[in-house]
């Protein structure tokens, strides 16, 4: 490969026409957008979203971009920041399991905000969304798993590249300018795993969207970056991980589509905990019968989920809480990860009877539970492909049901039909005005 990764991705984003994207891949754009918007509107009243709006509103530039569910507009970078936070807040968003990136949250807000400000068509928005998500997944794949293992929050770090790619496409930047935008994003990429259970994650997520948009606008204005900013000897990938897998980043562009591997969550928890939840449900025993549960999974599951549960952020990434929900409540909806559930004595008691163990033979996303009952008998449940995984994808009907449930949580159920129609018809829409009006 003669071109650098940065240059190859820049060319891919700038020169890939809508018609060259396979129909099956194009189909994921409205699905990803619908899922993102539902997740975001479901938390429109959350303190994290409202406080971000209160902080940014006094400093906002021209109010031309809608903040989801808030009845107001801000400048595109501020709106993108808040909308990204909202889309990712519940850990209910989409997932690229190979990297554990949640692709839409940093990218969709930028595409919508820029389209609203500069009047791009619905098809252009969907194309930018797909290309942006593809770029962030490609870059993430090239640094996995070492990047995440070092403590970098990969959705935040790679989200900046996805947002930059989407904005560059909408702005009509050529290949060279788009490569510069990606290189500029490399200098702003940030986010740490240590902050996942608290507001630090929200800050790096919102920053990813805002930084990506800023990078594209700076590139449009003539700013430049090194050709090897992503994978060079002193570039982003080597600074934040091991030697990058260049082929994973830029091989078979336009032929192998990572966005076709994106999945959608049926539970508002970290993706690797879904198998834990379903294995607990599959055990088929009452919590009071259980003396102890051993939960086994790969290194990522244990590294992320073997933790004390003190907050809803902890609960969403907890092996112990996931087991307890399956056994005590028999469900894992949004309410099951809120403070009241964290403080529930029955759930806390069950969490204390769960042990986590490494089984490196299990693939990422799988889990095995062995329950020892009070009478000495044992029950075992293994889930390798939970609901919503690549092997068991969510149908359009299931995604719609999830969307409606989220709108009900946020108090927007009366807009569900209109929003569904607007998203489904976006490819034919001359602009995003109708969708933005419904989101306001």
VENURZI-V293234 format. One record per residue. N is the residue number from 1. OMEGA is omega in whole degrees, -180 to 180 (none if undefined). Layout:
BEGIN
((N & OMEGA) (N & OMEGA))
END
This chain:
BEGIN
((1 & -177) (2 & 180) (3 & 174) (4 & 175) (5 & -180) (6 & -179) (7 & -180) (8 & 178) (9 & 177) (10 & 179) (11 & 180) (12 & -179) (13 & -174) (14 & -168) (15 & 179) (16 & 179) (17 & 179) (18 & -176) (19 & -179) (20 & 178) (21 & -178) (22 & -177) (23 & -180) (24 & 178) (25 & 178) (26 & -179) (27 & -179) (28 & -177) (29 & 179) (30 & 177) (31 & 179) (32 & -179) (33 & 180) (34 & 179) (35 & 179) (36 & -176) (37 & 177) (38 & 179) (39 & -178) (40 & -179) (41 & 179) (42 & -178) (43 & -177) (44 & -179) (45 & -177) (46 & -179) (47 & -179) (48 & 179) (49 & -178) (50 & -179) (51 & 176) (52 & 177) (53 & -180) (54 & 180) (55 & -172) (56 & -175) (57 & -178) (58 & -176) (59 & -174) (60 & 171) (61 & -178) (62 & -176) (63 & -175) (64 & -177) (65 & -175) (66 & 170) (67 & -173) (68 & 170) (69 & -175) (70 & 179) (71 & -179) (72 & 175) (73 & 173) (74 & 172) (75 & -174) (76 & -180) (77 & 179) (78 & 178) (79 & 179) (80 & 179) (81 & -175) (82 & -178) (83 & 175) (84 & 177) (85 & -178) (86 & -177) (87 & -176) (88 & -167) (89 & -175) (90 & -173) (91 & -176) (92 & -171) (93 & -175) (94 & -176) (95 & 169) (96 & -167) (97 & -177) (98 & 180) (99 & -171) (100 & 173) (101 & 172) (102 & -161) (103 & -169) (104 & -171) (105 & 180) (106 & -170) (107 & -176) (108 & 179) (109 & 179) (110 & -180) (111 & -179) (112 & -179) (113 & -179) (114 & 178) (115 & 178) (116 & -178) (117 & -174) (118 & 171) (119 & 173) (120 & -178) (121 & 177) (122 & 179) (123 & 179) (124 & 177) (125 & -180) (126 & 178) (127 & 179) (128 & 179) (129 & -179) (130 & -178) (131 & 178) (132 & 179) (133 & 178) (134 & -179) (135 & -178) (136 & 178) (137 & 179) (138 & -179) (139 & 177) (140 & 179) (141 & -178) (142 & -180) (143 & -180) (144 & 1) (145 & -173) (146 & -178) (147 & -180) (148 & -179) (149 & 179) (150 & 178) (151 & 177) (152 & 177) (153 & -165) (154 & 177) (155 & 178) (156 & -175) (157 & -179) (158 & 177) (159 & 178) (160 & 178) (161 & 179) (162 & 178) (163 & 178) (164 & 180) (165 & -180) (166 & -180) (167 & 179) (168 & 179) (169 & -180) (170 & -180) (171 & 180) (172 & 179) (173 & 177) (174 & -175) (175 & -178) (176 & 180) (177 & 179) (178 & 176) (179 & 177) (180 & 178) (181 & 178) (182 & 177) (183 & 177) (184 & 177) (185 & 179) (186 & 180) (187 & -178) (188 & -177) (189 & -177) (190 & 178) (191 & -175) (192 & -178) (193 & -179) (194 & -178) (195 & -176) (196 & -178) (197 & -176) (198 & -173) (199 & 177) (200 & 177) (201 & 179) (202 & -179) (203 & -178) (204 & 177) (205 & 179) (206 & 178) (207 & -179) (208 & 180) (209 & -179) (210 & -178) (211 & 178) (212 & 178) (213 & 178) (214 & -180) (215 & -180) (216 & 179) (217 & 177) (218 & 177) (219 & 177) (220 & -179) (221 & 176) (222 & 177) (223 & -179) (224 & 179) (225 & -178) (226 & 178) (227 & -180) (228 & -177) (229 & -179) (230 & -170) (231 & -177) (232 & -176) (233 & 177) (234 & -178) (235 & -173) (236 & -173) (237 & -179) (238 & 178) (239 & -174) (240 & -178) (241 & 178) (242 & 174) (243 & -174) (244 & 173) (245 & -175) (246 & 180) (247 & 177) (248 & -179) (249 & -169) (250 & 178) (251 & 176) (252 & 178) (253 & -179) (254 & 178) (255 & 176) (256 & -176) (257 & 178) (258 & 180) (259 & 177) (260 & -179) (261 & -180) (262 & 180) (263 & -177) (264 & -170) (265 & 169) (266 & -179) (267 & -179) (268 & -178) (269 & 177) (270 & -172) (271 & -176) (272 & 179) (273 & -179) (274 & 178) (275 & 178) (276 & 179) (277 & -175) (278 & 175) (279 & 177) (280 & 177) (281 & -177) (282 & -180) (283 & 175) (284 & 178) (285 & 177) (286 & -176) (287 & -177) (288 & 178) (289 & -169) (290 & 175) (291 & -176) (292 & 174) (293 & 172) (294 & 179) (295 & -178) (296 & 178) (297 & -177) (298 & -174) (299 & -180) (300 & 179) (301 & -179) (302 & -179) (303 & -178) (304 & -165) (305 & 178) (306 & -170) (307 & 171) (308 & -178) (309 & -179) (310 & -176) (311 & 178) (312 & 176) (313 & 175) (314 & -175) (315 & -177) (316 & 180) (317 & -177) (318 & 172) (319 & -174) (320 & -180) (321 & 180) (322 & 177) (323 & -177) (324 & 180) (325 & -179) (326 & -176) (327 & -175) (328 & -174) (329 & 180) (330 & 179) (331 & -180) (332 & 176) (333 & -178) (334 & -177) (335 & -176) (336 & 178) (337 & 180) (338 & -176) (339 & -179) (340 & 178) (341 & 177) (342 & -176) (343 & -178) (344 & -178) (345 & -179) (346 & 178) (347 & 180) (348 & 180) (349 & 180) (350 & 178) (351 & -177) (352 & -179) (353 & -179) (354 & 173) (355 & 179) (356 & -180) (357 & 179) (358 & 167) (359 & -175) (360 & 179) (361 & 180) (362 & 179) (363 & 176) (364 & 179) (365 & 180) (366 & 177) (367 & 174) (368 & 177) (369 & 173) (370 & -179) (371 & 173) (372 & -177) (373 & -176) (374 & 177) (375 & 177) (376 & 179) (377 & -179) (378 & 173) (379 & -180) (380 & 175) (381 & 178) (382 & 175) (383 & 178) (384 & -177) (385 & -179) (386 & 176) (387 & -180) (388 & 179) (389 & -180) (390 & 180) (391 & -179) (392 & -173) (393 & 176) (394 & 178) (395 & 175) (396 & -179) (397 & 179) (398 & 177) (399 & 178) (400 & 179) (401 & 177) (402 & 179) (403 & -179) (404 & 178) (405 & 180) (406 & 178) (407 & 177) (408 & 178) (409 & -177) (410 & -179) (411 & -177) (412 & -175) (413 & -180) (414 & 180) (415 & -171) (416 & -177) (417 & -178) (418 & 179) (419 & 176) (420 & 180) (421 & -179) (422 & 179) (423 & -180) (424 & -179) (425 & -172) (426 & -179) (427 & -179) (428 & -175) (429 & 179) (430 & -180) (431 & -178) (432 & -176) (433 & -179) (434 & 179) (435 & -180) (436 & 179) (437 & 179) (438 & -180) (439 & -179) (440 & none))
END
